[in-house]
Amino acid sequence: MTYNELLQQKEWWVKCNEILSRDHYTCKDCGCLGYHNGDCYASLNETSAIDSIFSSLTLDGYSISQFCSNLKDYDLEHFEDVVLRSKESSNQASRYSFKLYDKESKYFHYLPRGFSYDFISDVACDKISMDAIILNNVISYNSQKPEHTWLFAFKFEKDLADKVYLSINSNNGSVPSTDTISVGSYVIYINFRDTLILLSIESSKEVIFKGLNVHHTYYIKGHKPWEYENDALVTLCEDCHKKRHKGTAVPLLNDNKELIANLATCPRCGGSGYLPQYKHVEHGICFKCGGEGVILNDW
């Protein structure tokens, strides 16, 4: 199996979840907030962490936690016994998806056709009832409103998650375009207790989030990408990842952690691990280095 193929394995995404959770979806060099495509969900222990991570983001004038607390004050529509599809499980938590396509709903013309809403649950279930609301142009970032924003909020009939689960992705078509919904550049999922919110944001005036990489500070010959202690891994944005590789050689070690060689920076992506001009193909990952920024297949 090539290194590129190893990076597509579930074990690597589980490890990415651990690092993104620890680093709160922020680059540890420049501190910017970012996204990481590939079905990664960070888990946070406290709801206050959400407001800390999204300190510049407001929903209808509220912080995220305040908005969720005030959700009952909005004109919600009830959906009874929505069928859930189990997608994957790890430890105690499971990932579910559901679809809403109800011609009787007042939101019928706003619901993306065929789109699945995902959430993480600590409780096993096959269907659930929920209240929902869809709002547009209520999301602000740094006191500015991006061109097109949509907010999908769901309140389940019971608590499903003890932790806060967070996913930030560049859109790349993950929310289907319709006649009434403007596709955003970023999609944010947040779910905790009995609440799920999905934020779709399009902004052409400024970069709101940067792409994040999980960077290995060293490699051990023969080790799979997830077979490292967490202190060997760090979250970096693509720009800082590139700077790290330009300014610091990445060592390749043997099992005794003795230096074998310093790995060469990938000549194709310059160490960033990604090629933005090809973001429509596998999220722009550099196929030469597999997103690592260095050439590993020769070792």
N, C-alpha and C positions, 0 to 999 in steps of 0.2 A: 504494500500500500504506500503510495507517495505521501509526502508531507502535506500536500494540498488536500488529499483525500482524508488524512487524519484530522485536519481542521474542520471537516464536515461531520465528524462523529459526535454523537450525543455527549460523550464524556468531556469533549472540549467545551461544549456550550454550558454544561454544568459548571465547569471550572470558571468559565467567563462570568456566569451568574455570581459566583462567589466574589470575584474580583470587582465586578461592577457594583455589587452590594456594598462591599467594604469601602470602595472609593466614591460611592454616591453619584455615579454617572458623571464624574468630573475629572478632567485632565489633572494629574498630580504635578505637572510642571507649570502650566499657565492658569489653572483653576477654572477653565471654561466648562460650561455644561455641554454635554454632547449626546449623541445617539449611537447605538450599536445594533446593527441589523443582524438577523439570524435567530429570531425567536428567543432571545435572551430576556429573562425577567429577573430583576434585582429584588431581593426581599429585605425590607426594612422593619425594624422592631417597633418604631414609634411613628404615629401619624404626624408628629411635629417635624419629623425629618422631611416630609413632603414639602412643607412650607419653607424649610431651610434650603432644599434643593432648588425649588422654583420660587425663590424670593422675588424675582422680577416679573412673575406671571400672576395675573389676577383674572378671576372669572366673574363677570357681571359686577365688578368692583370689589370682590371678596378674595381673600386668600383661598387656596384650594380646600383646606380643612374647614374654613368658615362656610364656603359654598356648600360643601357636603352636609354640614350641620343644618343649613337653611333649606335643604332640598325639599323638605316636606311643605314649605311655604309656596312652592311653585305649582302650577296647574299640571299635575302629572296624569298620564293615561295608564290604565291598568291593562296588563297582559296576563292572562290566566294559563297556567300549566304549559309554559314554554319548554319544548323538548331540548335537552342538552345532549351534546355529543362529546364523549371523552376523547381527548387527543393524545395525552401522554401523562405519565405519573413519575414522580421522583420523591423518595422518602414519604412524608405524610401528605404532601400536596399533589393535587391533580389539576391538569389544564383542561378546561371545557370550552366549548364554543356553542353559540346558538344563533339562529336567524330570526328576523322579524319581517314578515311579509303579509300583512293583514289588510285586505282591501277595505275593511270597515274602520280602520284606524285613521284618526285625523292626521297622522304622520305618514300616511301611505305614500304620498308623492315626494317625501323627503328621505325615505328609507333606501339606501343603496341596494340595488337588486342583487340578490345572491351573496351579499357580504356577510361574513361570519364575525360576530363579536366574541372576543376571547376573554377569559378571566381565569384566575387561579383560585382553587378552593381547597380548604383543609377538610371539607366534609364531602363524603361521597353522595352523589345524587344523580338522578336521570332526567328530572324535569323540575321546573320551579316557576312560581308566579312572581311578577315584578311590576313596579310602576316605572314609567319612563318619561323623559322629556327631551326634546331636541331644540337647541337654541343656536342661532347664528349671530356672528359678529359681537360676541360678548367677551371674547378673550383679548386681553391686553398684555403686552410684553414691554417692559421698561416704559410704561405709561403710554405706549403707542399701540394702536390697533393694526395688526397685519391686514393685508388686503382682504383675505377671505378666511374666515374661521367658522368651524362648526363644533358644537359641544353635544355629545350624546351622554346622557346620565341615566343610570338604572339603579333603582332601589329594590333589592330582593326582599322576599318575605321573611327571611331569616339570615342570621350571620353565617357567612361561609368561610371567612378568612380571619385568622387572628393577627397575622402580619400584614404589612403593606406591601403589595406587589406592584412593581413599576417596570414599564417597558417604554423606551423612546426609540423610534425608528424613523429613518427617512422614508417618505411615502412610497416612491417608485411604484405607484399603482396599487398599493395595498388597500386603499379605499376606492372602489370603482367609481368612475365618473358617471353622473346622471345629468338630466336636463336641469335639475334644481340644486345639485350639490357641487360646489367647486372643490376640486381635489386639492388637498393641502400638500405642502412640501414635507411636513413632519406629522407623525401620528404618535400620540402619547396615550398609553393605557395606565390607569391607576385603579387598583381595587383593594378594598379593605373592609372588614366587617360585612355589612349588608349593602355596600355601595360599589358601583363600577362607573368610572367616567372615561370617556374616550374623547380626546381633543384632536381635531384635524386643523392644521395651521398652514397657511400659504403665505410666504413672505418673499418678495423679490427685491425689496429695498435693502435688506441687511441679512447677514447670516445669523440666525437665531441660535442654532446648535451646530457643533462641529462633529464630524465623524470620529468615533473613538476606536482605538486599537488596544488590545491587551498585549503588552510588550514583555518579552522574556529578557531579563537582565543578563542571563547567561544560559547556555545550552549544555546538556550532558549527552554525550554520544550514545545513541541507542534509545534514549528516552522519548516517549510519546509526548506531545505538547501539553497534556494535562498531568503528566507524572512529575510535577514539581511542587515544592512547598510554595505557599501563597506569597511569601516574602521575596520570591524570585520573579514575581509578576507584578506589573504596575499598569494602571490605566493611563493612556496618553492620547491626546487628539492627534490627528494625522500630521499636522504641522510640527508638533513637538516630537512625535515619533521620528519624523524625518531628521529633525535637528539632533536628536539623540544619536542616530546612526552616523550622522556626519561628524559629530564631535567626540563620540565615544565608541571604541571598538567593542564588539560583543564577543566574549570569550566562549570557546567550545571546550568543555572539560571532559575528562574521563570519569569513571565511576568513583574514583578516589578524589574527585574534584581537583585534579591536576590539569594545568593548561595544555591543550593539544594544539590549538591555533586560535587566531582571532579571525572571525568570520567576515567575509567581504560584504559590503553594502550592495544591495540589489541594484544593478545598473539601469533596470527598466523603470522602477518607481522611485529611485533615489533614497530608499529607506522608509518611505511612508507606508508601504504595504498596499497602497490603493492607487488606482488611476481614475480620477474624477470624471474624465471624459468618457469612461466606459461604465458609469454607475448603473446603467440599465442592464448590464450583464453581471450576474452574481454580485450585485451591489458595488461593482468596480474593483473587486479584489484583484491584486496583481497575481497572475497565474505563474509567473516566473519564480516568485518567492513564496507564494501562498499566503500573502498578507503579513509575513514575518519581517520583511525589510532586509533580510539577509538570505543568502543562498545556502540551503541545508541539504538538498537532495544529493549533493556530491559527497556528503559525509555519511 
